[in-house]
Amino acid sequence: MRKKWITRMLTALVVLTLSACGNADSEHAPEQVRDNSSTEKQVSQGTPESTGDNTAGGLTSLIHHTGIFTRYCSTEDGFYYLTEEAAELADGSYAPHLMYMDYATCQEVYLCSDSSCRHDTEDCTSVLAGASSDGRIFIWDGYLYFLDRPLDSSGTVIFNAIGESDGGTEADQAELYRMDLDGTGRERIYSFEADATVEDIAFGGKDGLYFITKKLGASKSSSGTYTTTSDRQLICLDPDTGKDHAVCSLDFGDGLNWEAVGCSEDQVILKAYRYPDGMTDEDVSGLDEGSYLDILRDTQIVYTALNLSTGENTQLYSQPAGDNSASEAVLGGFLYTSSSASQDIAKVDLSTGEVSTLCSMSTNYIYGTLGNLLCCTSQDMTADYGYYLADTETGKVTYCSLTNKALGWQLEFLATTGDRVLTVYDYEYTDLGNNSYDITRYQYGLITMEDLMNSVADYKPIQMTGKGI
């Protein structure tokens, strides 16, 4: 957990950057078929990863994040994303769009098969009217899913400009929608409990889809209103029948706030911060940043494996929290983790519990994964914008010096197809001065793994229709 603060100003306005919806050639939108099963490559936390087959019973992580990119998923054939910004529709309302990048043609289109469509009405399959800003998309078992979930404010301190607490925790009801890969046939298949908040994570397995739900509450303190959680449950949903059942509680009675960071076979991998002197997340939420960093020096991060078959939560590994820069990745049956307290990257076998050292280097912050590679950076992520790629099988580290063409920032790896990687390698932007920029378009492109490993900037651009996020 990185400590979170939310400041709510009494007179604050939410300003949305709105973009107009135009025409697009949709001839390469994915066909209305269901020939993509969950054996296809999905995208891991941070970067692409090949996943297991759901028929074998192993769990698969479905919701992924890479930097500011949080609403995307992919198949071997193409890349999907839900726009962050809402566009004005013909009736004056606003809605985000589902976009699709076809790898064969290197063309981005609206997720709509009607070439005459203007994509500005709710009849268009690319339009998701009423979608929440924290909604997520993912692919499972040949379908595209949209999890419409309100903002999860748990673990935050909310206060206004004059120090008066705002204790509101009521949220809209979360919904799950399913559609074919071309966007057609969209239907709501499940409504979560009205007072339940759904966390930003989902797994797929032989019994269906797994989500973590909880109830939000409020606790007043000197620093504002702390949003508490209770009744955290791992639930399993059969998407074909709409029936669910509780798998187990995530409230283990130990006072720790357990966060799901990945999965392997029938295990969900959890982590929690064990603060000194029995302090809780709520206790440290009232600290200023300097005091919080002082507390972290005596804090341990604990990793456990929650076995879905037995309900047992077994400790795997613990490490010092360092200075708020710990990182981890779950890949290929192993947990990899590091912090600024050491230069090592620990490798934990999730089957046996055996702990070893994969490699040691000062640039050991695990930003994401790419195939069987860990994509590592410096702890502050600005000292060097290249990647140190650690092979999880051999421990060998290869340096990739490629950076974003426009501003020299980090590349963002988003998906894989065959031996190619989809990456954001360039920007169109406006310089606002004072080292700040307004990114007006994110340029995507495909690069071979060989060129990436050899720092050869040979990208095949995606012909962009939208902003790219």
C-alpha positions in Angstrom: 0.0 0.0 0.0 1.2 3.4 -0.9 -0.4 5.9 1.5 -3.3 7.7 0.0 -4.7 11.1 0.7 -7.9 12.7 -0.8 -8.5 16.4 -0.3 -12.1 17.4 -1.0 -12.5 21.2 -1.5 -15.8 22.7 -0.7 -15.9 24.6 -4.0 -14.0 22.1 -6.2 -15.2 21.5 -9.7 -14.6 18.4 -11.7 -13.4 19.4 -15.1 -13.5 16.8 -17.9 -11.6 17.1 -21.1 -14.1 16.2 -23.8 -13.3 15.1 -27.3 -15.6 15.1 -30.3 -16.6 11.8 -32.0 -15.9 11.5 -35.6 -16.2 9.0 -38.4 -13.9 5.9 -38.6 -13.4 3.0 -40.9 -14.7 0.0 -38.9 -14.1 -2.7 -41.5 -11.4 -4.3 -39.3 -13.4 -4.6 -36.1 -13.2 -8.1 -34.7 -15.7 -10.6 -36.2 -18.6 -11.8 -34.2 -17.1 -15.2 -33.2 -16.2 -16.9 -30.0 -13.0 -18.7 -31.1 -10.7 -17.0 -28.6 -10.6 -19.0 -25.4 -8.9 -18.1 -22.1 -5.8 -19.9 -23.3 -4.9 -16.8 -25.3 -2.3 -14.4 -24.0 -3.6 -11.9 -21.5 -1.9 -8.9 -20.0 -0.4 -9.0 -16.6 -0.1 -6.3 -13.9 2.2 -3.8 -15.7 3.0 -5.7 -18.8 2.1 -8.8 -21.0 2.1 -12.3 -19.7 1.0 -15.6 -21.1 -1.6 -17.2 -18.9 -2.8 -20.7 -18.2 -5.8 -22.6 -19.6 -8.9 -22.2 -17.5 -10.0 -25.8 -18.2 -6.9 -26.9 -16.2 -8.3 -25.2 -13.2 -5.7 -22.6 -12.6 -6.6 -19.0 -11.8 -5.8 -16.2 -14.3 -5.5 -12.5 -13.4 -7.9 -10.5 -15.7 -7.6 -6.8 -14.8 -4.4 -5.1 -15.5 -2.7 -1.7 -15.1 0.3 -0.1 -16.7 1.2 3.4 -15.4 -1.8 5.5 -16.3 -3.3 2.8 -18.5 -6.0 1.0 -16.6 -8.9 0.2 -19.0 -7.6 -2.3 -21.5 -7.2 -6.0 -22.4 -6.1 -8.0 -25.5 -6.2 -11.2 -27.5 -3.7 -12.6 -30.0 -5.5 -10.6 -32.7 -6.0 -7.2 -31.2 -6.1 -4.8 -28.3 -9.1 -3.3 -26.6 -9.4 -0.2 -24.5 -12.1 2.0 -23.0 -11.5 5.7 -23.4 -10.8 7.6 -20.2 -12.5 10.7 -21.6 -16.2 11.0 -22.5 -17.1 12.3 -26.0 -20.3 14.2 -26.8 -23.1 12.2 -28.4 -25.7 13.4 -30.8 -28.2 14.0 -28.0 -25.8 16.2 -26.0 -24.9 13.5 -23.5 -21.4 12.2 -23.0 -20.1 8.7 -23.0 -16.7 6.8 -23.3 -16.0 4.6 -26.3 -14.6 1.1 -26.7 -11.7 1.1 -29.2 -10.0 -1.8 -30.9 -6.5 -2.0 -32.5 -6.2 -4.8 -35.1 -2.7 -6.3 -35.1 -3.0 -7.7 -38.7 -3.8 -4.3 -40.3 -2.2 -2.0 -37.6 -5.3 0.0 -37.6 -7.3 1.4 -34.6 -11.1 1.6 -35.0 -14.2 2.1 -32.9 -15.5 -1.3 -31.7 -18.3 -1.1 -34.2 -18.8 -3.1 -37.4 -21.1 -0.6 -39.1 -19.0 1.4 -41.6 -21.7 4.1 -41.8 -22.0 4.7 -38.1 -20.9 8.0 -36.6 -20.4 6.5 -33.2 -22.4 9.2 -31.5 -25.5 7.4 -30.3 -26.2 4.7 -27.7 -27.1 2.3 -30.6 -23.4 2.1 -31.5 -21.7 -0.9 -30.0 -18.6 1.2 -29.2 -20.6 3.6 -26.9 -20.8 2.7 -23.2 -23.3 5.2 -22.0 -23.4 5.7 -18.2 -20.1 3.9 -17.7 -18.3 4.9 -14.5 -14.8 6.4 -14.6 -13.5 3.5 -12.5 -15.0 0.8 -14.8 -12.8 -1.9 -16.1 -12.8 -4.2 -19.2 -11.4 -7.7 -19.5 -11.6 -10.8 -21.7 -12.5 -14.3 -20.4 -13.6 -17.4 -22.2 -14.1 -15.7 -25.6 -16.2 -12.8 -24.3 -15.4 -9.1 -23.6 -16.6 -8.0 -20.1 -17.2 -4.6 -18.6 -17.2 -4.2 -14.9 -19.0 -1.0 -14.1 -17.7 -0.2 -10.6 -17.9 3.1 -8.7 -14.8 4.7 -7.1 -13.3 2.6 -4.2 -12.4 5.2 -1.6 -11.4 2.6 1.1 -8.2 3.5 3.0 -8.4 7.2 2.2 -8.8 10.2 4.4 -11.4 12.6 3.1 -11.4 16.2 4.4 -12.5 19.6 3.0 -10.7 23.0 3.0 -11.9 24.0 6.4 -11.3 20.7 8.1 -14.9 19.5 8.3 -15.3 15.8 7.6 -17.3 14.4 4.8 -18.4 10.9 5.9 -20.3 9.9 2.8 -19.5 6.4 1.7 -22.7 5.5 -0.3 -21.8 4.2 -3.8 -23.7 3.3 -6.9 -24.5 -0.4 -7.5 -21.8 -2.2 -9.4 -22.8 -4.2 -12.5 -21.2 -6.7 -14.8 -21.8 -6.7 -18.5 -20.8 -9.3 -21.2 -20.6 -8.9 -24.9 -19.1 -10.6 -28.0 -15.6 -9.6 -29.0 -17.0 -7.3 -31.7 -19.0 -5.4 -29.1 -22.4 -6.9 -30.1 -24.8 -8.8 -27.9 -24.0 -6.7 -24.8 -26.1 -7.6 -21.8 -26.0 -7.1 -18.1 -25.4 -10.5 -16.5 -25.0 -9.7 -12.9 -25.7 -7.0 -10.3 -23.6 -6.9 -7.1 -25.2 -6.2 -3.8 -26.4 -2.6 -3.6 -24.2 -1.8 -0.6 -21.1 -3.7 -1.8 -18.0 -2.1 -3.3 -16.0 -4.2 -5.8 -12.3 -4.0 -5.7 -10.1 -3.4 -8.7 -9.2 -7.0 -9.4 -10.8 -10.1 -11.0 -9.7 -13.6 -11.6 -10.9 -16.3 -14.0 -11.0 -20.0 -13.1 -12.7 -23.3 -13.8 -15.7 -22.4 -11.6 -16.2 -18.9 -13.1 -15.1 -15.3 -12.3 -13.8 -14.2 -8.9 -14.2 -10.8 -7.4 -13.5 -9.2 -4.0 -16.4 -7.2 -2.4 -16.6 -5.3 0.8 -18.7 -2.8 2.7 -17.5 0.8 3.2 -17.9 2.8 6.4 -16.5 6.0 8.0 -14.4 6.7 11.0 -13.8 10.3 12.1 -10.3 11.4 13.2 -8.4 14.6 13.7 -7.3 14.6 10.1 -10.7 14.0 8.5 -12.9 11.0 7.7 -11.2 7.7 7.2 -13.0 5.3 4.9 -13.1 1.9 6.6 -13.9 -1.5 5.2 -15.7 -4.5 6.6 -17.1 -7.8 5.4 -14.5 -8.3 2.7 -15.4 -11.4 0.7 -13.9 -13.3 -2.2 -16.9 -14.4 -4.3 -17.2 -16.6 -7.3 -19.7 -15.9 -10.1 -20.9 -18.3 -12.8 -21.3 -15.8 -15.8 -23.6 -18.2 -17.7 -26.1 -18.6 -14.9 -25.6 -15.4 -13.0 -25.4 -17.4 -9.7 -22.7 -16.6 -7.2 -21.3 -18.0 -3.9 -19.0 -16.8 -1.2 -15.6 -18.5 -1.4 -14.1 -17.2 1.8 -13.7 -14.1 4.0 -10.6 -11.9 3.7 -11.1 -10.6 7.2 -8.7 -12.9 9.0 -9.0 -11.3 12.5 -5.3 -10.2 12.5 -5.9 -6.5 12.1 -4.1 -6.4 8.8 -5.4 -5.1 5.5 -4.7 -7.8 2.9 -4.4 -6.8 -0.7 -4.6 -9.3 -3.6 -1.5 -9.0 -5.9 -1.9 -12.0 -8.1 -2.8 -15.7 -8.4 -1.3 -19.0 -9.2 -3.1 -22.4 -9.7 -5.8 -22.3 -6.9 -4.0 -19.7 -4.8 -4.6 -16.0 -4.4 -1.5 -14.2 -3.4 -2.0 -11.5 -0.8 0.2 -8.9 0.9 -0.2 -6.7 3.9 1.8 -4.0 5.8 2.6 -5.0 9.3 3.3 -1.8 11.1 5.2 -1.5 14.4 3.4 -1.4 17.8 0.2 -2.9 16.4 -0.6 0.2 14.3 -3.2 -0.2 11.7 -3.8 1.5 8.3 -6.3 3.8 9.9 -3.6 4.8 12.5 -1.0 5.7 9.9 -3.6 7.5 7.7 -3.5 10.4 10.0 0.3 10.9 9.8 2.0 13.5 7.7 4.2 12.1 4.9 7.5 12.4 6.9 6.1 10.6 9.9 4.6 7.9 7.7 8.0 7.3 6.0 9.6 7.0 9.5 7.0 4.3 10.4 7.8 2.4 7.2 11.4 1.9 8.3 10.1 -0.4 11.0 7.4 -2.0 8.9 7.4 -5.5 7.3 5.5 -6.4 4.2 4.0 -9.9 4.5 3.1 -12.1 1.5 0.7 -15.0 1.9 -1.0 -17.6 -0.3 -4.7 -18.1 0.2 -5.6 -21.6 -0.9 -9.2 -21.6 -2.4 -9.6 -25.4 -1.8 -8.8 -25.3 1.9 -9.3 -21.7 2.9 -5.9 -21.6 4.5 -3.8 -18.4 4.4 -0.1 -19.4 4.6 2.7 -17.0 4.9 5.2 -17.1 2.1 7.7 -14.3 2.7 8.2 -11.0 4.4 10.6 -8.1 3.7 11.3 -4.6 5.1 9.0 -2.0 3.6 12.0 0.3 2.9 11.0 3.8 1.9 7.6 3.1 0.3 9.1 1.6 -2.8 8.4 -2.2 -2.5 7.3 -4.0 -5.6 6.2 -7.5 -6.6 5.0 -9.6 -9.5 3.4 -13.1 -9.7 4.6 -15.0 -12.8 4.9 -18.6 -13.8 4.2 -20.1 -10.4 6.6 -17.8 -8.5 6.4 -14.6 -6.5 9.1 -12.0 -7.2 9.5 -9.1 -4.8 11.9 -6.3 -3.9 12.3 -3.2 -1.9 14.8 -0.4 -1.4 16.0 -2.1 1.8 18.0 -4.5 -0.4 19.3 -4.8 -3.9 18.0 -8.4 -4.2 15.0 -9.6 -6.1 13.6 -12.5 -4.1 12.1 -15.5 -5.9 9.5 -17.5 -3.9 8.3 -20.9 -5.3 4.5 -20.8 -4.7 4.3 -24.6 -4.8 7.1 -25.4 -2.3 7.6 -22.1 -0.5 11.3 -22.2 -1.3 12.9 -18.7 -1.3 16.0 -17.8 -3.4 17.6 -14.7 -5.0 16.9 -14.2 -8.7 19.4 -11.4 -9.1 20.9 -8.4 -7.3 21.0 -4.8 -8.7 20.3 -1.3 -7.5 17.6 -0.9 -10.2 15.4 -3.6 -8.7 11.9 -1.9 -8.7 9.6 -4.4 -10.6 7.5 -2.2 -12.9 5.9 -5.2 -14.7 6.5 -8.3 -16.6 7.1 -9.2 -20.3 6.9 -12.9 -21.1 9.3 -14.5 -18.7 11.1 -11.2 -18.0 10.8 -8.8 -15.1 10.8 -5.2 -16.3 12.8 -3.3 -13.6 13.7 0.3 -13.1 15.3 2.5 -10.5 13.4 3.0 -7.3 12.5 6.7 -8.2 11.8 5.7 -11.8 13.3 9.0 -13.1 17.1 8.4 -12.7 17.0 6.1 -15.8 14.1 5.8 -18.1 15.4 2.5 -19.7 14.4 -1.0 -18.5 16.6 -3.7 -16.8 15.0 -6.9 -18.1 15.6 -9.8 -15.7 15.2 -13.3 -17.1 13.2 -15.3 -14.4 14.7 -18.6 -15.6 18.4 -17.6 -15.6 18.6 -14.4 -13.6 20.4 -12.8 -16.5 19.8 -9.0 -16.8 19.6 -7.2 -20.1 19.5 -3.5 -20.3 17.0 -1.9 -22.8 17.8 1.8 -23.4 14.7 2.5 -25.5 12.6 5.4 -24.3 9.6 7.4 -25.6 10.6 9.3 -28.7 9.0 12.6 -27.9 10.0 13.2 -24.3 12.4 10.5 -23.4 10.1 9.0 -20.8 9.6 5.3 -20.2 8.0 3.0 -22.8 4.7 1.4 -21.8 4.4 -2.3 -22.7 0.7 -3.2 -23.0 0.2 -6.5 -24.8 1.9 -9.3 -26.8 1.1 -11.0 -30.0 3.4 -13.8 -31.2 7.0 -12.4 -30.9 5.8 -8.8 -30.9 5.1 -6.3 -28.1 2.5 -3.6 -28.3 4.0 -0.4 -26.7 3.3 3.3 -26.4 6.5 4.6 -28.0 5.7 8.3 -28.9 3.5 11.2 -27.9 1.8 14.2 -29.5 1.8 16.9 -26.9 1.6 20.5 -26.0 4.4 22.0 -23.8 2.7 23.9 -20.9 6.0 25.1 -19.5 7.5 24.3 -16.1 8.3 20.7 -17.3 4.6 19.9 -17.7 2.9 18.6 -20.9 -0.6 18.0 -22.2 -0.5 14.7 -24.0 -2.9 14.9 -26.9 -2.2 11.5 -28.5 -0.5 8.3 -27.4 1.3 6.6 -30.3 1.1 2.9 -30.2 3.3 0.5 -32.2 4.5 -3.1 -32.5 8.1 -4.0 -31.9 9.7 -7.5 -32.0 11.1 -8.9 -28.8 14.5 -9.2 -30.5 14.6 -5.5 -31.3 13.4 -4.6 -27.8 16.1 -6.7 -26.2 18.8 -5.2 -28.5 17.5 -1.6 -28.0 16.6 -1.2 -31.7 13.8 1.3 -32.1 12.1 -0.3 -35.1 8.3 0.2 -34.4 5.4 -0.6 -36.7 3.0 2.2 -35.9 -0.7 1.6 -35.3 -2.7 4.0 -37.4 -4.5 5.9 -34.6 -8.1 7.1 -34.7 -8.5 8.3 -31.1 -6.3 9.7 -28.4 -5.1 6.3 -27.3 -6.3 6.3 -23.8 
